[in-house]
Amino acid sequence: MDSYEDKRLNFSFYSGEDLYSDGEIEDEMLEIAKNNTNFDNIIANDNRWPILYHFSSKRHNLLEWYPFDKEAEVLEIGAGCGAITGVLCDKCKHVTSVELSKKRSLINYHRNRDKQNLEIIVGNLNDIEFDKKFDYITLIGVLEYAAMYTISNSPYNDFLKKIKKNLKPNGTLIIAIENKFGLKYWAGSKEDHTGVIFDGLENYPSNRQVSTFSKSELTTKLLDAGFEENRFYYPYPDYKLPNSIYSDGRLPKIGELQNNLVNYDQSRTILFSEQAVYNSILHSEAEYPFFSNSFLVFSR
């Protein structure tokens, strides 16, 4: 259906320009999504990071375990190429996915073409007014970019306040984001978004349009936006391709954190053994959340 007249695709808010992209590889990804329903063989034979990140089934680990209400309506903000969209569709009654990029929206559309409970809106959330409120809203790798698309002196706080207005009274906001103080950054990994070593630790002197936060900073922003209950989880090694999801009720034990050398598509320095330092930290489990590489937060 190259004319894309399917009502599951809404271009009413599309500006006519994709403001970000992984480049020409997205054309390949669109063909992959059109012609495949299982991507394991593609990933096994193609080691490029965008292929792994956008198509790996390991992405599902982030939310597949969560007991969503089956009658829920979900707003997925920054849906990308649909790595999480299918999980949400399988678990909830209806999913509205918002994505700035037309190309990525088409990839999402084709890979989830069997999901009849999905609508994809192409455009900037700040330009869209919804005629309903949602039970869940997801920000998976999105909040850190709020300053790029929200014109405000306090873009992160104001973005969260806008999100709050689109939630039902007992609705839940789900955030996945890197921790600026994640141990991998102390150990020599480049900052995920800027590619600059120690950039987040130094509070982003190289780039003021992207920002991640410590646990306390993120909690403060959520409280300011009216989210009074905030439950933190700790995806390991991070939220992008998690092998485990830890919680305050079950933090990692000494010896469990062994997959520490990932930096995906970026080269990295190794300043110390992360496994050894994690083991030292875990002698006092209460220290671990400060150094977790990523956060998964459920806020109400």
Disulfide bonds with the S-S distance in Angstrom:
none
